[in-house]
Amino acid sequence: MRSTSSSERGLVSIGDNVVDHFLDQGVYYPGGNALNVAVLARRFGLINSVYIGIIADDEEGKHIQSCLIAEGLSDEYVRYVQGESGKAKVNLVAGDRVFAGSNKGGVRKRLALRMDEPDLALIKRLGSVHSSCFSYLELELPRIRSHAEDVSFDFSTGRDQGYLAAICPLVTTAFFSGADMDDDETQTFIRHAHLLGAPTVCVTQGERGAVFSDGASLHRQGIVNADVVDTMGAGDAFIAGFLTAKIQGADIDGSLLHGAKSAAAACEWPGAFGYPHPAN
């Protein structure tokens, strides 16, 4: 595979979008890991950031589309379909989001997202891909990996051994949420993810920061202080900031620091990246 030149390098974030409905506020915000990472990577300095996904034609989907465009991203690779947008129900408690249910992705779960030739050409041109366990993209990962230089994947809190064994060999960086693990458990888990095939592993741990491993050395990154308004999307912001710096040539420590600064910034605005809309 040819290497992507530095001027062309960018990120293709593929998969989920939802609205986060804050029940206590009566508003919803655009969200979803893949959408958040695409939008926030651009906001944090990566001009070549593209989103590929399925957006529904309901009121919530139209709001998601308008926010994508307002952030300067193209919707050229978006599939628009009839149906219901994914919705997550949330309450904000002391600045932290508490999930209260969802419709499991809405129409996205019923319509499989498949890569076509223009998608694969874009992936090859920009070089890096991000997706997540919420994107129902597992069947496409082998083809995506064959066209991409780097593939990052957010497993969230998922630790099902069969799933990890199937997906870890298809990615270059595995992200996990692991605030519940102590230091020893974290290191044991990271070693296990390496054994399953993930070359690099990053575990975000909330107020304890993040731990990154390349298999040979362990890097720790503390949090950056913020005036917290809403922690929604802070983990996605960390990923977006980390990937932005890495794609632009930063070393691991520099990428981790940019990720931490990005997560702090995201805590200082409402929702994953703003744009509240009254909920019916």
C-alpha positions as CSV (number, residue, x, y, z in Angstrom):
1,M,0.0,0.0,0.0
2,R,1.4,3.5,-0.8
3,S,2.0,5.8,2.1
4,T,-0.2,8.9,2.4
5,S,1.8,12.1,2.0
6,S,1.8,14.5,4.9
7,S,-0.3,17.1,3.0
8,E,-3.0,14.5,2.3
9,R,-3.1,12.9,5.7
10,G,-6.5,13.0,7.5
11,L,-9.1,11.0,9.3
12,V,-12.2,9.1,8.1
13,S,-14.5,8.5,11.0
14,I,-17.1,5.9,10.2
15,G,-20.2,4.8,11.9
16,D,-22.6,6.0,14.6
17,N,-24.5,9.2,15.2
18,V,-27.2,9.8,17.7
19,V,-28.9,12.6,19.6
20,D,-28.3,12.8,23.3
21,H,-31.6,13.8,24.9
22,F,-31.1,15.5,28.3
23,L,-34.3,14.7,30.0
24,D,-33.7,17.1,32.9
25,Q,-33.1,20.0,30.4
26,G,-35.7,19.2,27.7
27,V,-33.1,19.5,24.9
28,Y,-31.1,17.2,22.8
29,Y,-27.6,17.5,21.3
30,P,-25.9,15.7,18.3
31,G,-23.6,12.9,19.4
32,G,-22.3,9.4,18.8
33,N,-18.7,8.3,18.9
34,A,-17.9,8.4,15.2
35,L,-19.7,11.7,14.6
36,N,-18.1,13.3,17.6
37,V,-14.6,12.2,16.7
38,A,-15.0,13.5,13.1
39,V,-16.4,16.9,14.3
40,L,-14.0,17.3,17.2
41,A,-10.9,16.3,15.2
42,R,-11.6,19.1,12.8
43,R,-12.4,21.5,15.7
44,F,-9.0,20.6,17.3
45,G,-7.0,21.3,14.2
46,L,-7.4,18.5,11.6
47,I,-8.7,20.0,8.5
48,N,-9.0,16.7,6.6
49,S,-11.7,15.1,8.7
50,V,-14.5,13.3,7.0
51,Y,-17.6,11.5,8.4
52,I,-19.2,8.5,6.8
53,G,-22.5,7.3,8.3
54,I,-26.2,6.8,8.0
55,I,-28.4,9.8,9.0
56,A,-32.1,9.4,9.4
57,D,-34.6,11.9,7.8
58,D,-36.5,12.7,11.1
59,E,-36.2,16.0,12.9
60,E,-33.2,14.8,14.9
61,G,-31.4,13.6,11.8
62,K,-31.9,17.0,10.1
63,H,-30.4,18.6,13.2
64,I,-27.4,16.3,13.0
65,Q,-26.9,17.1,9.4
66,S,-27.1,20.9,10.0
67,C,-24.5,20.6,12.8
68,L,-22.2,18.6,10.6
69,I,-22.3,21.3,7.9
70,A,-22.0,24.1,10.5
71,E,-18.7,22.5,11.7
72,G,-17.3,22.7,8.2
73,L,-17.5,19.0,7.4
74,S,-18.8,17.7,4.1
75,D,-21.8,15.3,4.0
76,E,-20.7,13.9,0.6
77,Y,-20.2,10.4,2.1
78,V,-23.3,10.4,4.3
79,R,-26.2,8.1,3.5
80,Y,-29.6,9.7,4.2
81,V,-32.4,7.2,4.9
82,Q,-36.0,7.2,6.1
83,G,-36.4,6.2,9.7
84,E,-35.7,7.1,13.3
85,S,-32.4,8.6,14.6
86,G,-30.6,6.9,17.4
87,K,-31.5,8.5,20.7
88,A,-29.8,8.2,24.1
89,K,-31.7,9.4,27.1
90,V,-29.4,11.2,29.6
91,N,-29.6,13.2,32.9
92,L,-26.9,15.6,34.0
93,V,-25.9,15.0,37.6
94,A,-23.3,17.4,39.1
95,G,-21.8,17.9,35.6
96,D,-21.6,14.2,34.8
97,R,-23.9,12.5,32.4
98,V,-26.0,9.5,33.6
99,F,-27.5,7.4,30.8
100,A,-31.2,6.4,31.3
101,G,-31.8,4.3,28.2
102,S,-31.8,4.4,24.4
103,N,-33.4,3.1,21.2
104,K,-30.3,1.1,20.3
105,G,-29.2,3.2,17.4
106,G,-32.6,3.6,15.7
107,V,-32.7,2.9,12.0
108,R,-28.8,2.5,11.8
109,K,-29.1,-0.9,13.5
110,R,-31.5,-2.2,10.8
111,L,-29.5,-0.8,7.8
112,A,-26.0,-2.1,7.5
113,L,-23.4,0.5,6.5
114,R,-21.2,-0.9,3.7
115,M,-18.2,0.7,2.1
116,D,-18.3,1.3,-1.7
117,E,-15.4,2.3,-4.0
118,P,-15.5,6.0,-3.3
119,D,-15.4,5.3,0.4
120,L,-12.4,3.0,0.1
121,A,-10.6,5.5,-2.2
122,L,-11.1,8.2,0.4
123,I,-9.8,5.9,3.2
124,K,-6.7,5.1,1.1
125,R,-6.1,8.8,0.3
126,L,-6.4,10.1,3.9
127,G,-4.8,7.1,5.6
128,S,-6.5,6.9,9.0
129,V,-9.9,5.5,10.0
130,H,-11.7,5.6,13.3
131,S,-14.8,3.6,14.3
132,S,-16.4,2.1,17.4
133,C,-18.3,-0.8,18.8
134,F,-21.5,1.3,18.5
135,S,-21.2,1.4,14.7
136,Y,-22.3,-2.1,13.5
137,L,-19.3,-2.0,11.2
138,E,-17.6,-5.3,12.2
139,L,-18.2,-7.0,8.9
140,E,-16.6,-4.2,7.0
141,L,-13.4,-3.9,9.1
142,P,-11.3,-6.3,7.1
143,R,-11.9,-4.3,3.9
144,I,-11.3,-1.0,5.7
145,R,-8.1,-2.3,7.2
146,S,-6.8,-3.4,3.8
147,H,-7.1,0.2,2.5
148,A,-6.0,2.1,5.6
149,E,-2.6,2.8,7.1
150,D,-4.1,3.1,10.6
151,V,-7.4,2.0,12.1
152,S,-8.4,3.1,15.6
153,F,-11.4,1.5,17.3
154,D,-13.3,2.5,20.5
155,F,-14.4,-0.6,22.4
156,S,-15.9,1.7,25.2
157,T,-16.3,-0.5,28.3
158,G,-16.8,-3.7,26.3
159,R,-14.6,-6.6,27.3
160,D,-16.3,-9.6,25.8
161,Q,-13.5,-12.0,24.9
162,G,-14.9,-13.3,21.7
163,Y,-15.5,-9.8,20.4
164,L,-12.0,-8.6,21.4
165,A,-10.4,-11.6,19.7
166,A,-12.3,-10.9,16.5
167,I,-11.7,-7.1,16.4
168,C,-8.3,-6.5,17.9
169,P,-6.3,-8.0,15.0
170,L,-8.1,-5.6,12.6
171,V,-7.1,-2.4,14.3
172,T,-3.9,-0.6,15.0
173,T,-5.0,1.3,18.1
174,A,-7.6,-0.1,20.5
175,F,-9.3,2.5,22.8
176,F,-11.0,1.3,26.0
177,S,-12.9,3.1,28.8
178,G,-11.5,1.6,32.1
179,A,-12.2,3.9,35.0
180,D,-13.3,0.9,37.0
181,M,-9.8,-0.8,36.7
182,D,-7.0,-0.2,39.1
183,D,-3.4,0.1,37.9
184,D,-2.6,-3.6,38.1
185,E,-5.8,-4.6,36.4
186,T,-5.2,-2.0,33.7
187,Q,-1.8,-3.3,32.9
188,T,-3.0,-6.9,32.8
189,F,-5.8,-5.9,30.5
190,I,-3.5,-4.0,28.2
191,R,-1.2,-7.0,27.9
192,H,-4.2,-9.2,27.1
193,A,-5.3,-6.8,24.3
194,H,-1.8,-6.9,22.8
195,L,-1.9,-10.7,22.9
196,L,-5.2,-10.7,21.0
197,G,-3.6,-8.6,18.2
198,A,-3.9,-4.9,19.0
199,P,-0.5,-3.3,18.3
200,T,-1.2,-0.2,20.5
201,V,-3.7,0.1,23.3
202,C,-5.1,3.2,25.1
203,V,-7.3,3.0,28.3
204,T,-9.0,6.2,29.4
205,Q,-9.8,6.4,33.1
206,G,-11.7,9.6,33.8
207,E,-10.2,11.7,36.5
208,R,-7.1,9.4,36.5
209,G,-6.2,10.3,32.9
210,A,-5.1,7.7,30.4
211,V,-2.6,4.9,29.9
212,F,-1.1,4.1,26.5
213,S,1.0,1.1,25.5
214,D,2.9,0.2,22.3
215,G,3.8,-3.2,23.7
216,A,7.3,-2.1,24.7
217,S,6.6,0.9,26.9
218,L,3.8,2.4,29.0
219,H,2.9,6.1,28.8
220,R,0.7,7.8,31.4
221,Q,-1.2,11.0,30.8
222,G,-2.9,13.0,33.6
223,I,-6.0,15.1,33.1
224,V,-5.9,18.8,32.3
225,N,-8.0,20.9,34.6
226,A,-11.3,22.3,33.3
227,D,-14.3,24.3,34.4
228,V,-16.7,21.4,34.0
229,V,-20.0,22.2,32.4
230,D,-20.8,18.7,31.0
231,T,-18.6,15.6,30.6
232,M,-20.6,14.3,27.7
233,G,-18.2,13.4,24.9
234,A,-15.0,14.0,26.9
235,G,-13.7,10.5,26.0
236,D,-14.5,11.0,22.3
237,A,-12.7,14.4,22.5
238,F,-9.7,12.7,24.0
239,I,-9.6,10.3,21.1
240,A,-10.2,13.1,18.5
241,G,-7.4,15.2,20.0
242,F,-5.0,12.2,20.3
243,L,-5.6,11.2,16.6
244,T,-5.3,14.8,15.4
245,A,-1.9,15.2,16.9
246,K,-0.7,11.8,15.9
247,I,-1.8,12.2,12.3
248,Q,-0.1,15.6,12.2
249,G,3.2,13.9,13.3
250,A,3.3,14.3,17.1
251,D,5.0,11.6,19.2
252,I,3.0,9.5,21.6
253,D,3.5,11.8,24.6
254,G,2.6,14.9,22.5
255,S,-0.5,13.1,21.2
256,L,-1.6,12.1,24.7
257,L,-1.2,15.6,26.0
258,H,-3.3,17.0,23.1
259,G,-5.9,14.4,23.8
260,A,-6.0,15.5,27.5
261,K,-6.3,19.2,26.5
262,S,-9.1,18.3,24.0
263,A,-11.0,16.3,26.6
264,A,-10.7,19.3,29.1
265,A,-12.0,21.7,26.4
266,A,-15.0,19.4,25.7
267,C,-16.0,19.5,29.4
268,E,-16.4,23.2,29.2
269,W,-19.3,23.2,26.7
270,P,-22.7,21.5,26.8
271,G,-23.3,18.2,25.0
272,A,-20.6,16.5,23.0
273,F,-19.9,19.5,20.8
274,G,-22.8,21.9,21.5
275,Y,-25.9,22.7,19.3
276,P,-28.8,22.2,21.8
277,H,-32.2,21.7,20.2
278,P,-35.6,21.7,22.0
279,A,-36.9,18.2,22.5
280,N,-40.6,17.5,21.7
